[in-house]
């Protein structure tokens, strides 16, 4: 794994798109996953979509056919668990953590244990991009992009720090990824 640490600044227009999305997206279904705080859910939606734009902007020059982040507002029953970004050669989930959360809990990214694309039906062309988002300075830092196969083979999914999330979520910690810094072959480096 090469530690990418690429910083991508978001434009005002991109930030506004993320803000509008986070205000309009329905996050009530997250309450069934022990995420009760409405403001936190809205913030998470903003941060997540901003992370997708960061990764898109980073990959677009090398992968001109990469899909743009999806800003469609789905009804609860229509919610898509599809990959965040796709190209003919890969499928990519983008996981983003706001930098203040990283300072508080350790740099890490949370996964829903019932997400079949992550834990059951994944393939050799499925990857995860790990992003730390600095909202104050309006940039995202891509920490790494790693295959799901590698994450599973090396048992890098661990319990979250917050006990209330441990019943239905797993986490990947940056400190664990760093252990493999010279041994991971990444598609995107």
Secondary structure as the mmCIF struct_conf table of DSSP 4:
data_model
#
loop_
_struct_conf.conf_type_id
_struct_conf.id
_struct_conf.beg_label_comp_id
_struct_conf.beg_label_asym_id
_struct_conf.beg_label_seq_id
_struct_conf.end_label_comp_id
_struct_conf.end_label_asym_id
_struct_conf.end_label_seq_id
STRN STRN1 UNK A 6 UNK A 9
HELX_LH_PP_P HELX_LH_PP_P1 UNK A 10 UNK A 11
HELX_RH_AL_P HELX_RH_AL_P1 UNK A 12 UNK A 24
BEND BEND1 UNK A 25 UNK A 25
HELX_RH_3T_P HELX_RH_3T_P1 UNK A 28 UNK A 33
TURN_TY1_P TURN_TY1_P1 UNK A 34 UNK A 34
HELX_RH_AL_P HELX_RH_AL_P2 UNK A 38 UNK A 60
TURN_TY1_P TURN_TY1_P2 UNK A 61 UNK A 62
TURN_TY1_P TURN_TY1_P3 UNK A 64 UNK A 65
HELX_LH_PP_P HELX_LH_PP_P2 UNK A 66 UNK A 70
HELX_RH_3T_P HELX_RH_3T_P2 UNK A 76 UNK A 78
BEND BEND2 UNK A 82 UNK A 82
BEND BEND3 UNK A 84 UNK A 84
STRN STRN2 UNK A 85 UNK A 87
TURN_TY1_P TURN_TY1_P4 UNK A 88 UNK A 89
STRN STRN3 UNK A 90 UNK A 98
HELX_RH_AL_P HELX_RH_AL_P3 UNK A 99 UNK A 105
BEND BEND4 UNK A 107 UNK A 107
STRN STRN4 UNK A 108 UNK A 112
TURN_TY1_P TURN_TY1_P5 UNK A 113 UNK A 114
HELX_RH_AL_P HELX_RH_AL_P4 UNK A 116 UNK A 119
TURN_TY1_P TURN_TY1_P6 UNK A 120 UNK A 120
BEND BEND5 UNK A 121 UNK A 121
TURN_TY1_P TURN_TY1_P7 UNK A 124 UNK A 125
STRN STRN5 UNK A 126 UNK A 134
TURN_TY1_P TURN_TY1_P8 UNK A 135 UNK A 138
STRN STRN6 UNK A 139 UNK A 147
HELX_RH_AL_P HELX_RH_AL_P5 UNK A 148 UNK A 153
TURN_TY1_P TURN_TY1_P9 UNK A 154 UNK A 155
STRN STRN7 UNK A 158 UNK A 158
BEND BEND6 UNK A 161 UNK A 162
HELX_RH_3T_P HELX_RH_3T_P3 UNK A 163 UNK A 165
TURN_TY1_P TURN_TY1_P10 UNK A 166 UNK A 168
STRN STRN8 UNK A 169 UNK A 173
HELX_RH_AL_P HELX_RH_AL_P6 UNK A 174 UNK A 178
TURN_TY1_P TURN_TY1_P11 UNK A 179 UNK A 183
TURN_TY1_P TURN_TY1_P12 UNK A 187 UNK A 188
#
